[in-house]
Amino acid sequence: MSSDEDITTYRSRPALAVGVLLIAVGIWMVIDTLVRGEGKTKWLAIVVVIFFGFLVVALTLRSAVLIGEKGLVIRNPFRTISVPWAAIEHVRAEYSIEVRADGKSFHIWAIPVSLRERKRAIRQRSRSAAEDPYGHTTHDLPQLSHADQVVDDLRGMGEQFAKTSTGPVEVRWSPEILAGLALSAVAAVVLAVV
């Protein structure tokens, strides 16, 4: 996607908050270990914290869904999937949001599906319909759950841009996360053995 188009980004705010908190705790642990630690144990502890820091970034901060005119980009912890709108066969939200494209299923990690939130939205719609069975009032309909709203947005964008957004689905691994995990794991093993 180019930078000049309108891109909407969806993320999980609770995951971002937890990720930032865990990174802050990790930084505090590294500083404390540098100040109070001794010898090989100090460096082993730092490398282990760095390993878990890469995991935290992958599982909480990296996940996002970016949608624009050219397609859908799903950034999961270890992969990035670029899907043009024409390639999407269907989008649904059950226990997670699933995008089916080119005969493959891709799950979106960035937007959790809350069954509790979905049931609450259904109850609100039912209550609203019971209070005004003929639809005479002009109040807004109750919102869908966040995941269901995102699915509706994705379906709408897919219908709108399917003719102009074509091409193959591209799946790329995240080398910076995988390399960071591998290097810190190897360093931890070397420090533990030596």
C-alpha positions as CSV (number, residue, x, y, z in Angstrom):
1,M,0.0,0.0,0.0
2,S,1.2,3.5,-0.8
3,S,1.4,6.2,1.9
4,D,-0.8,8.6,0.0
5,E,-4.0,6.6,0.3
6,D,-6.4,6.6,3.3
7,I,-5.5,3.7,5.5
8,T,-7.6,2.6,8.5
9,T,-5.8,0.7,11.2
10,Y,-7.5,-1.7,13.6
11,R,-5.7,-2.8,16.8
12,S,-6.6,-4.3,20.1
13,R,-6.3,-1.5,22.7
14,P,-6.0,-3.9,25.7
15,A,-3.2,-5.8,23.9
16,L,-1.4,-2.5,23.3
17,A,-1.7,-1.5,27.0
18,V,-0.5,-4.9,28.2
19,G,2.4,-4.9,25.7
20,V,3.5,-1.4,26.8
21,L,3.2,-2.4,30.5
22,L,5.2,-5.6,29.9
23,I,7.9,-3.8,28.0
24,A,8.2,-1.2,30.8
25,V,8.6,-4.1,33.3
26,G,11.2,-5.7,31.1
27,I,13.2,-2.5,30.9
28,W,13.0,-2.1,34.6
29,M,14.3,-5.7,35.0
30,V,17.2,-5.1,32.7
31,I,18.2,-1.9,34.5
32,D,17.9,-3.6,37.9
33,T,20.0,-6.6,36.6
34,L,22.7,-4.3,35.2
35,V,22.9,-2.4,38.6
36,R,22.7,-5.4,41.0
37,G,23.7,-8.5,38.9
38,E,27.0,-10.1,38.8
39,G,29.0,-12.2,36.3
40,K,27.4,-14.6,33.8
41,T,24.1,-14.7,35.6
42,K,23.6,-11.0,34.9
43,W,24.0,-11.4,31.2
44,L,21.9,-14.6,31.1
45,A,19.0,-12.7,32.8
46,I,19.3,-9.8,30.4
47,V,19.2,-12.1,27.3
48,V,16.2,-14.0,28.7
49,V,14.4,-10.7,29.2
50,I,15.2,-9.7,25.7
51,F,13.9,-13.0,24.3
52,F,10.6,-12.4,26.2
53,G,10.6,-8.8,25.0
54,F,10.6,-9.9,21.4
55,L,7.7,-12.3,22.2
56,V,5.7,-9.5,23.9
57,V,6.3,-7.2,20.9
58,A,5.2,-10.0,18.5
59,L,2.1,-11.0,20.4
60,T,0.8,-7.6,21.6
61,L,2.3,-4.6,19.8
62,R,2.9,-5.9,16.2
63,S,-0.6,-7.2,15.5
64,A,-2.7,-4.9,13.4
65,V,-5.1,-4.8,10.4
66,L,-4.6,-2.1,7.8
67,I,-7.3,-1.5,5.2
68,G,-7.2,0.8,2.3
69,E,-8.2,1.0,-1.4
70,K,-5.5,-1.4,-2.5
71,G,-6.4,-4.2,-0.1
72,L,-6.2,-5.6,3.3
73,V,-2.9,-6.1,5.2
74,I,-3.1,-8.5,8.2
75,R,-0.1,-8.1,10.5
76,N,0.0,-11.2,12.8
77,P,2.8,-11.9,15.3
78,F,5.1,-13.7,12.9
79,R,3.6,-13.1,9.4
80,T,2.3,-10.3,7.3
81,I,-0.5,-11.2,4.8
82,S,-1.4,-8.7,2.0
83,V,-4.7,-9.5,0.4
84,P,-6.2,-7.6,-2.5
85,W,-9.9,-7.0,-2.2
86,A,-10.7,-9.1,-5.3
87,A,-9.0,-12.2,-3.8
88,I,-11.3,-12.2,-0.7
89,E,-13.8,-15.0,-0.9
90,H,-15.5,-14.3,2.5
91,V,-14.9,-12.7,5.9
92,R,-16.5,-14.0,9.1
93,A,-16.2,-13.7,12.8
94,E,-16.8,-16.7,15.0
95,Y,-14.2,-17.2,17.7
96,S,-11.7,-15.1,15.7
97,I,-12.0,-13.0,12.5
98,E,-11.2,-15.2,9.5
99,V,-10.5,-14.0,6.0
100,R,-10.7,-16.6,3.3
101,A,-8.7,-15.8,0.1
102,D,-7.3,-17.9,-2.7
103,G,-8.5,-21.0,-1.0
104,K,-6.6,-20.3,2.2
105,S,-7.9,-19.1,5.6
106,F,-6.1,-16.3,7.5
107,H,-7.0,-15.4,11.0
108,I,-6.7,-11.9,12.3
109,W,-5.0,-11.7,15.7
110,A,-5.3,-7.9,16.2
111,I,-9.1,-7.9,16.8
112,P,-10.4,-10.2,19.4
113,V,-13.9,-11.5,19.1
114,S,-15.8,-11.0,22.3
115,L,-18.8,-13.3,22.6
116,R,-20.0,-11.3,25.6
117,E,-19.9,-8.1,23.6
118,R,-21.8,-9.8,20.8
119,K,-24.5,-11.1,23.1
120,R,-24.9,-7.6,24.7
121,A,-25.3,-6.0,21.2
122,I,-28.0,-8.7,20.3
123,R,-29.8,-8.0,23.6
124,Q,-29.8,-4.2,22.9
125,R,-31.2,-4.7,19.4
126,S,-33.9,-7.0,20.8
127,R,-34.8,-4.5,23.5
128,S,-34.9,-1.7,21.0
129,A,-37.1,-3.7,18.6
130,A,-39.5,-4.6,21.4
131,E,-39.8,-1.0,22.6
132,D,-40.5,0.3,19.1
133,P,-41.9,-2.6,17.0
134,Y,-42.9,-0.3,14.1
135,G,-39.7,1.8,13.9
136,H,-41.4,5.2,14.4
137,T,-38.6,6.7,16.5
138,T,-35.6,8.0,14.8
139,H,-33.0,7.0,17.4
140,D,-29.9,5.2,16.2
141,L,-29.8,1.4,16.2
142,P,-27.5,-0.1,18.8
143,Q,-24.0,-0.8,17.7
144,L,-22.7,-4.1,16.7
145,S,-19.8,-5.7,18.6
146,H,-16.4,-4.3,17.6
147,A,-15.4,-7.5,15.8
148,D,-18.8,-7.6,13.9
149,Q,-18.4,-3.9,12.9
150,V,-14.9,-4.7,11.6
151,V,-16.3,-7.6,9.5
152,D,-19.0,-5.3,8.1
153,D,-16.3,-2.7,7.2
154,L,-14.1,-5.3,5.5
155,R,-17.1,-6.7,3.5
156,G,-18.1,-3.1,2.5
157,M,-14.5,-2.2,1.4
158,G,-14.3,-5.5,-0.5
159,E,-17.5,-4.8,-2.4
160,Q,-16.4,-1.2,-3.1
161,F,-12.8,-1.9,-4.3
162,A,-13.0,-5.5,-5.7
163,K,-12.7,-4.3,-9.3
164,T,-9.7,-2.0,-8.8
165,S,-7.7,-4.1,-6.2
166,T,-6.5,-7.3,-7.9
167,G,-3.5,-9.5,-7.6
168,P,-2.2,-12.5,-5.7
169,V,-2.2,-12.9,-1.9
170,E,1.3,-12.3,-0.5
171,V,2.4,-13.9,2.7
172,R,5.7,-12.8,4.3
173,W,7.4,-13.9,7.5
174,S,8.5,-11.3,9.9
175,P,12.3,-11.6,9.8
176,E,13.0,-9.0,12.5
177,I,10.9,-10.8,15.1
178,L,12.1,-14.3,14.1
179,A,15.8,-13.2,14.0
180,G,15.5,-11.5,17.4
181,L,13.9,-14.6,19.0
182,A,16.5,-16.9,17.4
183,L,19.5,-14.8,18.4
184,S,18.4,-14.2,22.0
185,A,17.6,-17.9,22.4
186,V,21.0,-18.9,21.1
187,A,22.7,-16.4,23.3
188,A,20.7,-17.7,26.3
189,V,21.7,-21.3,25.6
190,V,25.4,-20.3,25.1
191,L,25.4,-18.4,28.4
192,A,23.7,-21.2,30.2
193,V,26.1,-23.9,29.0
194,V,29.4,-21.9,29.3
